[in-house]
Amino acid sequence: MIQAPYVSIAICLMAALVSGAQICQAAEPPFTHPGILHSRAELDFVRAKVAEGQEPWKAAWEALRREPVSGLTWKPKPAADVVRGPYNNPDIGGTDLMRDAAAAYSHAIQWYVSGEKAHADKAIEILNAYATRLKSIGGHDAKLLAGMVGINFANAAEIIRHTSAGWNDAEQQAFAQLLRNVFYPIIKDFYPTANGNWDAAMIQTMLAMGVYLDDRRMFQRGVDYYLHGEGNGAVRNYINGFGECQESGRDQAHTQMGLGYLGCAAEIAWKQGVDLYGAYDNRIAIGYEYTAKYNLGHEVPYEPYRSHAGRYHYPAISDKARGRFSCIYERVYNHYHGRMGLAMPFTGQVVESNRSEGLQAPFAPWGTLMHAGLPVTENGEFGKR
């Protein structure tokens, strides 16, 4: 069942008649912080597992520490005006933007898990560099790029802001303005006719920004589009009833991008009491199982269908990039199998063969470290709702 985290429209209207619309805003429940991809209890769980040297967290932590973006010598390279063209050509600051977002997130995780203040300082350095320098994101792929990188920036900022990292109020406000004034205008109207991974990328970042900014309307805009949007990235348009994805006939790499972004969106919403995972009979689980099964070498059914507005038509399933697994499976497997106790046999096989999920540029990384084996409790932050 989809839970609405806000008061009913009828109650709001009555309240507005008495004392104005601000009552409606006050009646909305506050966001949980930290609460984008990780709750505080989950962060504590990961920290404990790493400290104890338990697997798979030990190997995943070591993999994170080896990445160049995780090193304290990393220097952000913000451009004032980023431009990304089709297939990243031209690339004016776009790749640096993507790498720096991943670096900020990686250092925020290291700060929480290790307690090393230098990593908090590095994350703050990166966030501040972009808050003071970045003025625009343009080009053909601007919407896609903003959707891909915004989630990592927001996750980093969420962890840093809600711990004793030393990020001052003025710096936090400058970063909030970056999200609101640069990122949000690019993604707020989505891109309905593009291949669905575009909309899905924007949904995940819109939800992440809504949480960080304590902006209920922004958050709800992302939820509503995920559930009812007209574009290819809305969950029912991206994944059909037996799991085929809108991009399954395009190639398997882009299909996994769309699935990965929708999975992140569902996880963010779950942290705030909204069950997008369960929407439309666990539609995400069906899509993951279909895609995992095909990429493990099995045959799957396929029905050609045209995308929104007829822009794309893929007549047969594509074997391009078949068997190349992206770092998207651990998070979703933990939810359906770990939290909810549902069978996910093909996704589970991918998880076991693909550990440790590391850093891949288009995704929120470190899935094994941050999502493997999160415990289920009856009334804790990890548990069933």
C-alpha positions in Angstrom: 0.0 0.0 0.0 1.3 3.5 -0.9 1.5 5.7 2.2 0.9 9.4 1.7 3.2 11.3 4.1 1.0 14.4 4.1 -2.4 15.5 5.4 -5.4 15.1 3.1 -6.3 17.8 0.7 -9.7 18.3 2.4 -8.1 18.9 5.8 -5.6 21.3 4.3 -8.4 23.3 2.6 -10.4 23.6 5.8 -7.3 24.7 7.7 -6.5 27.2 5.0 -10.0 28.8 5.4 -9.4 29.3 9.1 -5.8 30.4 9.3 -4.1 30.3 5.9 -2.1 27.8 4.0 0.8 27.8 6.5 -1.3 25.4 8.7 -1.1 22.8 5.9 2.6 23.1 5.7 3.0 22.9 9.5 0.7 19.8 9.6 3.1 17.9 7.3 5.3 15.4 9.1 9.0 16.4 9.2 11.5 14.5 7.1 13.7 12.0 8.7 17.4 13.0 8.7 19.7 11.6 7.7 17.3 10.0 5.3 18.2 10.0 1.7 19.8 6.6 1.0 20.9 6.0 4.5 19.3 6.4 8.0 21.5 7.0 11.0 20.8 3.5 12.3 22.0 2.1 9.0 25.1 4.2 9.0 25.8 3.0 12.5 25.3 -0.6 11.4 27.8 -0.3 8.5 30.3 1.4 10.8 30.1 -1.5 13.3 30.5 -4.1 10.6 33.6 -2.4 9.2 35.1 -2.0 12.7 34.5 -5.8 13.3 36.1 -6.7 10.0 33.1 -8.7 8.9 32.3 -9.6 5.3 31.1 -8.5 2.8 31.6 -5.1 4.4 35.3 -5.5 5.0 36.1 -6.1 1.3 33.6 -3.4 0.2 35.2 -0.9 2.5 38.7 -1.7 1.2 37.4 -1.2 -2.3 36.1 2.2 -1.5 39.3 3.2 0.2 41.3 2.2 -2.9 39.4 4.4 -5.3 41.2 7.7 -6.3 38.0 9.7 -5.5 38.3 8.5 -1.9 41.8 9.8 -1.4 42.5 12.9 0.6 44.6 14.3 -2.2 41.5 14.6 -4.4 41.0 18.1 -5.7 37.6 19.3 -7.0 37.5 20.8 -10.5 34.3 22.8 -10.7 33.4 24.6 -13.9 31.2 27.6 -13.8 29.2 26.5 -16.8 29.1 22.8 -17.4 28.1 21.5 -20.9 27.4 17.9 -21.8 26.5 17.1 -25.4 25.0 13.8 -26.8 27.0 10.8 -25.5 29.1 13.3 -23.5 30.4 15.2 -26.5 31.3 17.9 -25.9 32.3 17.5 -22.3 32.9 20.8 -20.6 33.2 20.0 -16.9 30.6 17.2 -17.0 33.0 14.3 -16.2 34.6 16.4 -13.5 31.1 17.1 -12.1 30.3 13.4 -12.0 33.6 12.4 -10.4 33.5 15.2 -7.8 29.9 14.2 -6.8 31.1 10.6 -6.3 34.1 11.9 -4.4 32.0 14.1 -2.0 29.7 11.1 -1.3 32.7 8.7 -0.8 34.3 11.1 1.7 31.1 11.6 3.6 30.8 7.9 4.0 34.4 7.6 5.1 33.9 10.4 7.6 30.9 8.6 9.2 32.4 5.1 9.1 36.0 5.9 10.2 35.5 9.1 12.2 38.4 10.7 10.4 37.7 14.4 10.3 39.9 14.9 7.3 37.3 13.1 5.2 34.6 15.4 6.5 36.8 18.4 5.6 37.3 17.0 2.1 33.6 16.4 1.5 32.9 20.0 2.6 35.7 21.3 0.4 34.0 19.6 -2.7 30.5 20.7 -1.8 31.6 24.3 -1.2 33.6 24.4 -4.4 30.5 23.7 -6.4 28.2 25.9 -4.3 30.4 28.9 -5.0 31.5 28.1 -8.6 28.8 26.2 -10.6 26.3 28.5 -12.3 24.7 26.4 -15.0 24.5 22.9 -16.5 23.7 23.0 -20.2 23.8 21.0 -23.4 21.8 18.2 -24.9 22.3 15.9 -21.9 21.9 18.5 -19.2 18.8 16.9 -17.7 20.4 13.5 -17.6 23.6 14.7 -16.1 21.8 16.7 -13.4 19.8 13.6 -12.6 22.8 11.3 -12.4 25.0 13.5 -10.2 22.5 15.3 -8.0 21.8 12.2 -5.9 25.5 11.8 -4.9 25.9 15.5 -4.0 22.7 15.4 -2.0 23.7 12.2 -0.2 27.0 13.7 0.7 25.5 16.9 2.0 22.8 15.0 4.0 25.5 13.0 5.9 27.7 16.0 6.5 24.9 18.3 7.5 23.4 15.9 10.1 26.7 15.0 11.8 29.3 17.0 13.7 31.3 17.5 10.5 31.8 21.2 11.0 29.9 22.5 7.9 28.7 26.0 8.9 25.3 27.4 8.3 26.4 29.9 5.6 28.0 27.1 3.6 25.0 24.9 4.0 22.7 27.6 2.7 25.0 28.2 -0.3 24.8 24.6 -1.2 21.0 24.6 -0.8 20.8 27.4 -3.2 22.9 25.4 -5.7 20.4 22.6 -5.6 17.4 24.8 -5.7 18.5 27.3 -8.3 20.8 25.3 -10.6 19.8 21.7 -10.4 16.0 21.9 -9.8 15.1 24.1 -12.7 16.8 21.6 -15.1 14.9 18.6 -13.9 11.6 19.9 -12.6 9.6 19.1 -15.8 11.4 15.8 -16.6 11.8 14.7 -20.2 8.8 12.4 -21.0 9.8 11.4 -24.5 13.4 10.5 -23.8 14.4 6.9 -23.0 13.2 6.2 -19.5 16.6 6.3 -17.8 16.5 10.1 -18.2 13.2 10.5 -16.2 14.3 7.9 -13.7 17.6 9.8 -13.0 15.6 13.0 -12.5 13.1 11.3 -10.1 15.9 10.0 -7.8 17.6 13.4 -7.6 14.3 15.2 -7.1 13.4 13.0 -4.2 16.9 13.4 -2.7 16.9 17.1 -3.0 13.4 17.3 -1.5 14.6 15.5 1.6 17.8 17.6 1.9 15.9 20.8 1.4 13.0 19.8 3.6 10.8 20.7 0.6 7.7 18.5 0.7 6.3 19.8 -2.6 9.5 18.9 -4.4 9.6 15.5 -2.8 6.0 14.9 -3.7 6.5 16.0 -7.3 9.0 13.2 -7.6 6.7 10.6 -6.0 3.8 11.6 -8.2 5.8 11.3 -11.4 7.2 8.0 -10.4 3.7 6.6 -9.8 1.7 8.5 -12.5 4.0 10.3 -14.8 3.4 10.3 -18.5 7.0 9.7 -19.5 9.0 6.6 -20.2 10.7 6.7 -16.7 7.5 6.5 -14.7 7.6 3.0 -13.1 4.6 1.5 -15.1 5.9 2.9 -18.3 9.4 1.7 -17.8 8.6 -1.8 -16.5 5.6 -3.8 -17.9 3.6 -6.4 -16.0 6.1 -9.3 -16.6 9.3 -7.3 -16.2 10.3 -6.2 -19.7 11.7 -2.7 -19.5 11.3 0.2 -22.0 15.0 0.0 -22.9 15.3 -3.9 -22.9 15.3 -3.7 -26.6 17.9 -0.9 -26.7 20.7 -2.4 -24.7 21.3 -3.9 -21.3 23.5 -1.1 -20.0 20.8 1.6 -20.3 18.2 -0.8 -19.0 20.2 -1.2 -15.8 20.5 2.6 -15.6 16.8 3.0 -15.6 16.3 0.2 -13.0 19.1 1.5 -10.8 17.6 5.0 -10.7 14.1 3.8 -9.9 15.6 1.6 -7.2 17.3 4.6 -5.6 14.1 6.6 -5.8 12.2 3.8 -4.0 14.8 3.6 -1.3 14.7 7.3 -0.6 11.0 7.3 -0.4 11.0 4.2 1.9 13.2 6.2 4.3 10.5 8.8 4.5 7.6 6.3 5.0 6.4 6.1 1.4 6.4 2.6 -0.2 7.3 3.0 -3.9 8.9 -0.4 -3.8 5.5 -2.0 -3.4 3.7 0.0 -6.1 1.9 -1.9 -8.8 2.5 -5.4 -7.4 6.2 -4.8 -6.6 6.9 -3.7 -10.2 10.5 -2.9 -9.5 11.2 -6.4 -8.3 9.6 -7.8 -11.5 11.8 -5.6 -13.6 15.0 -6.6 -11.7 14.2 -10.3 -11.9 13.5 -10.1 -15.6 16.7 -8.2 -16.4 18.9 -10.3 -14.1 17.5 -13.5 -15.6 18.2 -12.4 -19.1 21.7 -11.2 -18.3 22.5 -14.4 -16.5 22.0 -16.2 -19.9 18.4 -17.3 -19.7 15.6 -16.7 -22.2 12.8 -14.3 -21.3 9.6 -13.2 -23.1 9.6 -10.1 -25.1 6.8 -8.0 -26.6 7.7 -5.0 -28.8 6.0 -1.8 -27.7 6.4 1.8 -28.6 7.6 4.3 -26.0 5.7 7.4 -24.9 4.7 9.5 -27.9 6.0 6.8 -30.2 9.5 8.1 -30.2 11.2 4.7 -29.7 10.3 1.3 -31.0 12.6 -1.7 -30.1 11.2 -4.8 -32.0 13.4 -7.4 -30.2 15.3 -7.7 -26.9 18.9 -6.5 -27.3 21.9 -8.6 -26.4 24.2 -5.6 -26.4 26.1 -5.4 -23.1 24.3 -8.7 -22.0 26.0 -10.1 -18.9 27.7 -6.8 -17.9 26.2 -6.1 -14.5 25.9 -2.6 -13.2 26.2 -1.7 -9.4 22.4 -1.6 -8.9 21.4 -4.9 -7.4 22.4 -5.0 -3.7 20.1 -2.2 -2.6 17.0 -3.5 -4.2 17.8 -7.1 -3.2 18.2 -6.0 0.4 14.7 -4.5 0.4 12.7 -7.2 -1.3 14.5 -10.3 0.0 15.9 -8.9 3.3 13.2 -6.6 4.5 10.2 -8.1 2.9 11.2 -11.8 2.7 10.4 -12.1 -1.0 12.1 -14.6 -3.3 14.5 -12.8 -5.8 16.5 -15.8 -7.1 18.0 -14.2 -10.2 18.8 -10.9 -8.5 20.3 -12.9 -5.7 22.6 -14.7 -8.1 23.8 -11.4 -9.5 24.4 -10.0 -6.0 26.6 -13.0 -5.1 28.6 -12.9 -8.3 28.9 -9.1 -8.5 30.2 -8.3 -5.0 31.6 -5.9 -4.1 29.5 -3.3 -5.9 31.9 -0.4 -6.3 32.1 2.9 -8.2 30.5 3.3 -11.7 30.2 6.8 -12.9 26.4 7.0 -13.6 25.3 5.5 -10.3 25.1 6.0 -6.6 28.0 3.7 -5.7 29.0 1.4 -2.8 25.9 -0.7 -2.8 27.5 -3.7 -1.0 29.0 -1.6 1.7 26.0 0.5 2.4 23.1 -1.9 1.8 24.2 -5.5 2.2 22.5 -7.4 5.0 20.8 -4.5 6.8 18.9 -6.1 9.6 15.2 -6.2 9.9 13.7 -5.2 13.3 10.2 -5.0 14.4 10.2 -1.3 15.2 13.5 0.1 14.2 14.5 2.2 11.2 15.5 -0.8 9.1 12.3 -2.7 9.6 9.1 -3.5 7.7 6.5 -0.7 7.7 
